[in-house]
């Protein structure tokens, strides 16, 4: 009788352990997917990891809301920097937030070198990214004359 209990519960334990019941990306992988999308300029994986009502707070642009607006903004930003590569040195995690520490370098459309460093704060809800906020060391590119 004891062994029948074991065989009844064992598949449930396996399903929970390996996320068979609901496929989930680990939070660190989701956080890193933001930078993978920027580096590859392919946003299809990122689109599947963000909520429809995501909010994105970007220095100089304010708060953007909605998955379509955020993706369009990121693509437009990359048009200003045809060469831009992010390197994530670490991702700090708690239960529903991540903080990615990064550097980047590249060139803008005029061929002028660009480099920066900062952090990106990411919040999660229902195993998706629901909020992103960037904090940079150098924000001179957002200043207007």
N, C-alpha and C positions, 0 to 999 in steps of 0.2 A: 504494500500500500504506500509506503514512503517513496519508493522509486517512481510510482505513477505521479505523485505530486511533483517530483523533480522534473520529469519529462513534460509535464504540463507547463511549468514555470520557465524552464530552460529556454524555449524559443523566444519568449517575451524578453528575457534578460539579454539574449543575443541581439534581438531587434533594437532594444534600447541602446546597447553598447555600440552597435555599428550603424545606428540611425537608419535602419531599414524601414521603420514605420514612416519617417519623414526625412527625406534627404536634406542634409544640412552641411553647409560649408562652415568650417571653423571660423570664428570671428577674425582671427588674424589673417586668414586667407582672404576674407571679404575686404578687410582694410587694405591689404596689399593689392587687391584687384583694382582699386582706384588708380594706383600708380602704374600698374601693368597696362591699364587702358590708356593712360596718358602716354606711356612709352611706346606702345604698339600702335596707338591711334585707332584701336579697335574697341568699340564700346559695347559690343554685344553681350559679353559676359557681365560687365558692370550693370547693364540695363536689367539683367535678371536678378541682380543683388540689391537693387534699390526699390524703395516703396514708391508708389505712384505720387504720394504727397511729400516726397523728400524736400527738405529745406537745405539750401547751400548758402553759407555766408562767406563772401569773398571780399577781401580788402579792396576798397575803391568802387565796388559794384553793388554793395549792399546784399540784401537777402533775396535769393531766388527761390521760388517754390514750384514744385511739380517736376516729375522725372523728365518730361520732354524738354522743358526750359533749361534744366540743369545740363542735360546732354548737349543741347544746342550751344549753350554757353561754353562748355569745355571744348567743343570742336572749334568754335570761333576763337577762343583763346589760343589754341594750337596753330591756327592760321597765322597769328602774329609771331609765332615762334616755330618756324618749320623744322628747326632742330632743337629739341629740348628733351633731356633725359633726366629722370628722377632716380635717385639712389636712396632707398629706405635703409637706415642703419639699425633701427629697432622699432618695435611696436609694443607699446605698453597697454595691457588689457585689464579691465575689470569685468563685472558680469554683463553689462550692456553698453560698454564704451571702449573705444580704442584711441590711442594717441600715437600717431606715426611720426617719427623723427626722420627728416629727409634733407637731402641737398639736391640741387639740380644745376644743370649747365647746358648751354646751347647757344643758338644765335637767333636773332630776330630777323624779320624779313629784309632788313637792310644789311644783314651780314655782321651786325655788331654783336660781339660776345655778350652773353648774359649768364649770371650765376647767382644763386640764392640758396638760402637754407631756412628751415622753419619746421613747424609742426602742423599736423592736420588732426583735428579732433573729430571723431566719428561716433555717432550714437546708433544703436541697433534697436529694432523692434520686430518681433516675430521673425527672427532670423534674417532680417534684411537691414540695409543701411537706410536710416530715416533722417539723418542730419549730418552735414559735413561743414566744418568751419576751418579756414586756413589762417595761420599766423606766420608772417614772414619776418626775417631779419631786415631785409631791404625792401621798402615799399615805394621807392622813388619812381618806379614805373607807373604808379597810379596817380602821381601828382600831375596836374595840368598847369601850364604857364598862363 
